[in-house]
């Protein structure tokens, strides 16, 4: 039987690591409500609950998709990412929105930005719970080490749901690997595991993996089957909830908001697999080198752990390698496999301690640039470069930093901070526009303050104005007025809001 840590000893041992985890989150904290198109749309629908009294936001009428990209049509009055990602903002908004007249636009921004820091923190804590299933005496330092030593770290300041997905899968695996698993715990494991799928529908493909892990657990067969049935019932209930939400929002159970992009598996398999695992621009071995220690320890896993950890992780990697947007866009590292990062890394707790510590330290050095510089800004710089003569670079920035080794963000972010040697310029690339200044790309709030850089302008008023214009374009002037009034209250000088209200 595996011995358990005493609860009091665990709490005492985790106190200092938890403090360090909080400091790391503060180190990355940006204080801005959203810095990605994904986050902006999710937040806009959450704002609708407080402006319109329901989860709703208006989208501008769509234009044609970029050449070569599948159609990605947003519902007229909803986020294309579904309802559940927008729910993540509700707790913070419920506290901050009534105080907006006091804290202003900047205070509201800073409150909403806590949503992203919380997601990264939950992922790190769930990871620690998971490694303690594999090694009950595991140190509390695994939580901050996982955050700082992998590409999860920059996501404490980025506006994507993947950290929450990672937290759900890690918590579900930890519960499923509990000694003496009971039906109640199996149901809770399924609830946590499939909460990730509510946020990101592609993760439903991992639902059967949880059942397999439960069936492979040690113990009597009838107990394992009963546990699996309880988990299956919970998974089915959550799937019904997801399908009903789709019907209510779009009229179709199969429409989760992603349009034809959901099934656009057009990338050559080996291209995507190399990109996600080995490429300098997105490869897991570069952005989470501790995975090498985890691979060293796979043979030590039980059958149940092998199914839930490397099994689930490998399945998602193989699927996303074929997706048209395998690189995850303007984000740090392989964003689309971030949900399974805790599962893939957890076996490292069984590797030699010095090996794991060394690889985590290397990972920290590699990922800190992703914290100091906003990831999307490097992609923007790369997109504006004129390629060297005879080079066939992709057109978009996210594709360039993914496919062109010399444009890897691992070096590009350091270069933006130091302006040292630029291999792409030496190879003949040309800069079309003046280089960005630190005010354009420095991310953490503390660093911007230390460098006396101007505060990032609030994005919430602009999101409110955008929805106001979209409501007007879609024939709902009263809604447009409400959104414009909220924008003007937060930003009295906003010319667009004043124009919509007829005050200019």
C-alpha positions in Angstrom: 0.0 0.0 0.0 1.3 3.5 -0.8 1.8 5.6 2.3 -0.1 9.0 2.4 1.4 12.3 3.6 -0.2 13.6 6.7 -2.4 16.6 5.9 -0.7 18.9 8.4 2.8 18.0 7.2 1.7 18.7 3.6 0.2 22.1 4.5 3.3 23.1 6.4 5.6 22.0 3.6 3.6 23.7 0.9 3.5 27.2 2.6 6.7 28.6 1.3 6.4 27.0 -2.2 2.9 28.5 -2.4 4.3 31.9 -1.6 6.9 31.5 -4.3 4.2 30.4 -6.7 2.3 33.6 -6.0 5.4 35.7 -6.5 6.0 34.0 -9.9 2.5 34.9 -10.9 3.0 38.4 -9.8 6.3 38.5 -11.8 4.4 37.7 -15.0 1.2 39.7 -14.2 0.5 42.1 -17.0 -2.6 43.9 -15.6 -4.4 43.9 -19.0 -7.8 42.3 -19.5 -6.9 40.6 -22.8 -4.0 40.6 -25.3 -5.3 38.1 -27.8 -8.2 38.0 -30.2 -9.5 34.9 -28.4 -9.4 36.5 -25.0 -11.1 39.6 -26.3 -14.0 37.7 -27.7 -14.5 35.6 -24.6 -14.4 38.6 -22.4 -16.8 40.6 -24.6 -19.5 37.9 -24.1 -18.9 37.9 -20.4 -19.3 41.7 -20.4 -22.7 41.2 -22.0 -24.0 39.6 -18.8 -23.4 43.0 -17.1 -24.4 45.3 -19.9 -27.3 43.4 -21.6 -28.2 41.1 -18.6 -27.4 38.0 -20.6 -24.3 36.3 -22.2 -24.3 38.2 -25.5 -22.1 40.4 -27.6 -22.4 41.6 -31.1 -19.9 40.6 -33.8 -19.2 42.8 -36.8 -20.5 41.2 -40.0 -17.7 38.9 -41.2 -15.6 39.4 -44.3 -14.0 36.8 -46.5 -11.4 34.6 -44.6 -7.7 35.1 -45.3 -6.5 33.1 -48.3 -5.9 29.4 -47.5 -7.7 29.5 -44.2 -11.0 27.6 -43.5 -14.1 29.6 -42.7 -14.3 30.7 -39.1 -17.7 32.4 -38.7 -18.7 33.9 -35.4 -22.4 33.8 -34.4 -23.9 37.2 -34.8 -24.3 37.8 -31.1 -22.0 35.3 -29.4 -18.3 34.5 -29.0 -17.1 31.9 -31.5 -15.4 30.0 -28.7 -18.7 29.0 -27.0 -20.2 29.9 -23.7 -18.0 28.2 -21.2 -14.8 30.1 -21.7 -16.7 33.3 -21.1 -17.8 32.0 -17.7 -14.2 32.1 -16.5 -14.5 35.9 -16.3 -17.8 36.0 -14.3 -16.4 35.7 -10.7 -13.9 38.6 -11.1 -16.4 40.7 -13.1 -19.1 40.1 -10.5 -16.8 41.7 -7.9 -15.2 44.4 -10.0 -18.0 45.6 -12.3 -20.1 47.3 -9.6 -16.9 49.2 -8.5 -16.0 50.4 -12.0 -17.0 54.0 -11.2 -14.4 54.0 -8.4 -11.6 51.9 -9.8 -12.0 53.2 -13.4 -10.9 51.5 -16.6 -7.4 50.7 -15.3 -8.6 49.1 -12.1 -11.2 47.0 -14.0 -8.4 45.9 -16.4 -6.2 44.8 -13.5 -9.0 42.9 -11.9 -9.9 41.0 -15.1 -6.3 40.2 -15.8 -6.3 38.1 -12.5 -8.4 35.6 -14.5 -5.4 34.6 -16.5 -3.0 34.5 -13.6 -5.5 32.3 -11.7 -5.6 29.8 -14.6 -1.8 29.3 -14.6 -1.8 29.0 -10.8 -4.5 26.4 -10.8 -2.6 24.4 -13.4 0.5 24.4 -11.2 -1.4 23.4 -8.1 -3.2 20.6 -9.9 0.1 19.4 -11.3 1.5 19.1 -7.8 -1.5 17.1 -6.7 -0.8 14.8 -9.7 2.9 14.2 -9.0 1.9 13.3 -5.5 -0.2 10.4 -6.9 3.0 9.1 -8.5 5.3 9.9 -5.6 3.4 10.6 -2.3 6.5 12.2 -0.8 6.9 14.7 -3.6 8.0 18.2 -2.6 5.7 21.1 -2.6 8.2 22.9 -4.8 7.0 21.0 -7.8 4.2 23.6 -8.3 6.4 26.7 -8.7 9.0 24.6 -10.5 6.4 23.5 -13.1 5.2 27.0 -13.6 8.6 28.6 -14.0 10.3 25.7 -15.8 7.8 25.2 -18.6 6.0 27.3 -21.2 3.0 27.6 -18.9 4.8 30.6 -17.3 4.0 33.2 -20.0 0.3 32.1 -20.0 -0.1 33.8 -16.6 -0.3 37.0 -18.6 -1.8 35.8 -21.8 -5.5 35.5 -22.5 -6.1 31.9 -23.5 -8.1 29.1 -21.8 -5.5 26.4 -22.1 -4.1 26.8 -18.5 -7.6 26.1 -17.1 -7.8 23.1 -19.4 -4.5 21.9 -18.1 -5.7 22.3 -14.5 -8.9 20.3 -15.2 -7.0 17.4 -16.9 -4.3 17.3 -14.2 -6.9 17.4 -11.3 -9.0 14.7 -13.1 -5.9 12.4 -13.5 -4.9 13.0 -9.8 -8.4 11.9 -8.6 -8.5 8.9 -11.0 -5.1 7.7 -9.6 -6.3 7.9 -6.0 -5.5 4.8 -4.0 -8.7 2.8 -3.3 -10.7 4.8 -5.9 -14.4 5.1 -5.0 -17.3 5.8 -7.3 -17.6 9.3 -5.9 -14.0 10.1 -6.6 -14.3 8.6 -10.1 -17.3 10.9 -10.8 -15.3 13.9 -9.5 -12.4 12.8 -11.7 -14.7 12.8 -14.7 -16.1 16.2 -13.7 -12.6 17.8 -13.6 -11.3 16.0 -16.7 -14.3 16.9 -18.8 -14.4 20.5 -17.6 -11.4 21.0 -19.9 -13.5 19.8 -22.8 -16.3 22.3 -22.0 -13.7 25.0 -22.5 -12.0 23.4 -25.5 -14.2 20.9 -27.4 -11.4 19.0 -29.1 -10.5 17.6 -25.6 -13.7 15.5 -25.7 -11.5 13.0 -27.6 -9.7 12.3 -24.3 -12.9 11.3 -22.4 -12.5 7.6 -23.2 -8.9 7.7 -22.0 -10.1 8.6 -18.5 -12.4 5.5 -18.5 -9.5 3.3 -19.7 -7.3 4.6 -16.9 -10.0 3.8 -14.3 -10.5 0.3 -15.7 -6.7 -0.3 -15.5 -6.5 0.7 -11.9 -5.5 -2.0 -9.4 -8.3 -3.7 -7.4 -11.3 -6.0 -7.9 -12.8 -6.0 -11.4 -16.3 -5.3 -10.2 -15.1 -2.2 -8.3 -13.2 -0.9 -11.4 -16.2 -1.4 -13.6 -18.5 0.4 -11.1 -16.0 3.3 -10.9 -15.9 3.5 -14.7 -19.7 3.5 -14.9 -19.9 6.4 -12.5 -17.3 8.3 -14.5 -19.1 7.5 -17.7 -22.3 8.8 -16.3 -20.6 12.1 -15.3 -19.0 12.4 -18.7 -22.3 11.8 -20.5 -24.1 14.4 -18.3 -21.4 17.0 -19.1 -21.6 16.2 -22.8 -25.3 16.7 -22.8 -24.8 20.1 -21.1 -22.3 21.0 -23.8 -24.7 19.9 -26.6 -27.6 21.8 -25.1 -25.5 24.9 -24.8 -24.7 24.6 -28.5 -28.3 24.2 -29.4 -29.4 27.2 -27.4 -26.6 29.4 -28.9 -26.5 28.3 -32.5 -29.5 26.0 -33.1 -27.2 23.0 -33.7 -25.8 20.6 -31.2 -22.8 20.0 -33.4 -21.9 23.7 -33.7 -19.5 24.6 -30.9 -18.6 27.9 -32.5 -15.5 27.0 -34.5 -17.3 26.5 -37.8 -15.5 24.5 -40.5 -12.2 25.1 -38.7 -13.1 22.4 -36.1 -12.6 19.7 -38.6 -9.9 21.3 -40.8 -7.2 18.6 -40.4 -5.1 19.6 -43.4 -1.5 19.9 -42.1 0.8 17.0 -43.3 1.2 14.8 -40.3 5.0 14.8 -40.1 5.1 18.5 -40.5 2.8 19.1 -37.5 4.4 16.4 -35.4 7.9 17.8 -36.0 6.6 21.3 -35.3 4.9 20.4 -32.0 7.8 18.2 -30.7 11.1 19.2 -32.2 11.0 22.5 -34.0 12.9 25.5 -32.4 9.8 27.7 -32.9 7.2 25.5 -31.1 8.7 22.2 -30.1 7.9 20.7 -26.7 11.5 19.7 -26.1 12.6 23.4 -26.3 9.7 24.9 -24.4 9.5 22.2 -21.7 12.8 20.4 -21.6 11.8 18.6 -18.4 9.8 16.3 -20.7 13.1 14.5 -21.3 13.2 13.5 -17.6 9.6 12.4 -17.8 10.4 10.2 -20.8 13.2 8.7 -18.8 10.7 7.5 -16.2 7.8 6.1 -18.3 8.7 2.5 -17.6 8.0 3.2 -13.9 4.4 4.1 -14.4 1.5 1.8 -13.6 -0.8 0.8 -16.5 -3.4 3.3 -15.3 -0.9 6.1 -15.0 0.6 5.2 -18.4 -2.9 5.5 -20.0 -3.8 8.8 -18.3 -0.5 10.6 -18.6 1.7 9.8 -21.7 -1.3 8.1 -23.3 -3.6 11.1 -23.2 -0.8 13.5 -24.0 0.4 11.6 -27.1 -3.2 11.3 -28.4 -3.7 15.0 -28.3 -0.4 15.7 -30.0 -1.1 13.2 -32.8 -4.5 14.9 -33.4 -3.3 18.5 -33.3 -0.4 17.7 -35.6 -2.9 17.4 -38.4 -4.9 20.5 -37.5 -4.6 23.4 -39.9 -3.5 25.8 -37.2 -1.2 23.4 -35.3 1.1 26.2 -34.1 -1.6 27.9 -32.0 -1.2 31.4 -33.6 0.3 34.4 -31.7 1.2 32.6 -28.5 4.2 31.2 -26.7 5.2 27.6 -27.5 2.9 24.8 -28.6 -0.3 26.3 -27.1 -2.7 23.7 -28.4 -1.0 20.9 -26.4 -0.7 23.0 -23.3 -3.7 21.2 -21.8 -1.8 17.9 -21.6 1.5 19.5 -20.5 1.0 18.5 -16.8 0.2 14.9 -17.8 3.3 14.7 -20.0 5.6 16.2 -17.4 4.3 14.5 -14.2 6.4 11.3 -14.7 9.5 13.5 -14.2 8.9 13.2 -10.4 10.1 9.6 -10.8 13.4 10.6 -12.6 16.7 11.3 -10.8 16.2 14.5 -8.9 19.2 16.3 -10.3 18.2 15.5 -13.8 14.7 17.0 -13.3 16.0 20.0 -11.5 18.6 20.8 -14.2 16.0 20.5 -17.0 13.6 22.7 -15.1 16.3 25.3 -14.6 17.0 25.2 -18.3 13.3 25.5 -19.0 13.1 28.6 -16.8 15.9 30.3 -18.7 14.3 29.5 -22.0 10.8 30.6 -21.0 11.5 33.8 -19.1 11.8 35.8 -22.3 8.2 34.8 -23.1 7.2 36.5 -19.8 9.2 39.7 -20.3 8.1 40.3 -23.9 4.5 39.9 -25.1 4.5 36.9 -27.4 2.4 38.5 -30.1 4.8 41.4 -30.6 7.6 39.2 -31.8 5.3 37.5 -34.3 4.2 41.0 -35.5 7.9 42.0 -35.9 8.6 38.8 -37.9 5.6 39.4 -40.1 6.8 42.8 -41.1 10.3 41.6 -42.2 11.1 41.4 -45.9 12.4 37.8 -46.4 16.0 37.3 -47.6 16.4 37.0 -51.4 15.3 33.6 -52.5 13.7 32.6 -49.2 10.2 31.2 -49.1 9.0 32.4 -45.7 5.3 32.0 -44.8 3.3 35.2 -45.0 1.9 35.3 -41.4 3.9 36.1 -38.3 2.8 33.0 -36.3 3.7 30.8 -39.2 7.1 32.5 -39.6 8.1 32.1 -36.0 7.0 28.5 -36.1 8.6 27.4 -39.4 11.7 29.5 -39.8 14.4 28.3 -37.3 16.2 31.7 -37.2 13.0 33.4 -36.1 12.4 31.2 -33.0 10.9 33.3 -30.2 13.3 31.7 -27.8 16.0 33.9 -29.3 13.8 36.6 -30.8 12.4 37.7 -27.4 15.9 38.1 -26.0 16.9 40.0 -29.1 14.0 42.5 -28.7 15.3 43.2 -25.2 19.0 43.5 -26.1 19.2 44.1 -29.8 22.2 41.9 -30.2 23.1 39.8 -33.2 20.2 39.3 -35.7 20.8 36.2 -37.8 17.8 36.9 -40.0 19.2 40.4 -40.9 22.6 39.0 -41.6 21.0 36.5 -43.9 19.5 39.4 -46.0 16.1 40.0 -44.4 15.1 43.7 -44.3 13.0 45.7 -41.7 10.2 47.5 -43.4 9.3 49.7 -40.4 11.3 51.1 -37.5 12.0 48.7 -34.7 9.6 48.5 -31.8 10.4 50.3 -28.6 10.3 48.7 -25.2 7.0 50.5 -24.5 5.5 48.4 -27.4 6.5 45.0 -26.2 7.5 44.8 -22.5 4.9 42.8 -20.7 5.1 42.6 -16.9 3.5 45.4 -15.0 6.4 45.6 -12.5 9.0 45.8 -15.3 7.1 48.5 -17.2 6.9 50.5 -13.9 10.6 50.0 -13.2 11.5 51.1 -16.8 9.0 54.1 -16.4 7.2 53.0 -19.5 3.6 54.2 -20.1 0.8 52.1 -18.8 -0.8 49.8 -21.3 -4.0 51.4 -22.6 -7.2 49.7 -21.3 -8.8 47.3 -23.8 -12.2 47.0 -22.1 -13.6 50.4 -23.4 -12.5 49.4 -26.9 -14.3 46.1 -26.6 -17.4 47.9 -25.5 -17.2 50.3 -28.4 -16.6 47.4 -30.9 -19.8 45.7 -29.7 -21.7 48.9 -29.8 -20.8 49.4 -33.5 -21.7 45.8 -34.2 -25.1 46.1 -32.5 -25.8 49.2 -34.6 -24.7 47.4 -37.8 -27.1 44.6 -36.9 -30.0 46.8 -36.3 -30.2 47.0 -32.5 -29.6 50.7 -31.7 -30.8 50.5 -28.1 -28.2 47.8 -27.3 -25.6 49.9 -29.2 -26.4 52.8 -27.0 -26.0 50.8 -23.8 -22.6 49.5 -24.7 -21.4 52.9 -25.9 -22.6 54.5 -22.6 -20.6 52.0 -20.6 -17.5 52.6 -22.8 -17.8 56.4 -22.3 -18.2 56.0 -18.5 -14.9 54.1 -18.4 -13.2 56.3 -21.0 -14.8 59.8 -21.1 -12.5 60.9 -24.0 -13.4 58.0 -26.3 -14.3 59.7 -29.6 -15.9 56.6 -31.1 -18.3 56.2 -28.1 -19.2 59.9 -28.2 -19.9 59.6 -31.9 -22.2 56.6 -31.4 -24.1 58.6 -28.8 -24.4 61.6 -31.0 -22.2 63.8 -28.8 -19.7 64.8 -31.5 
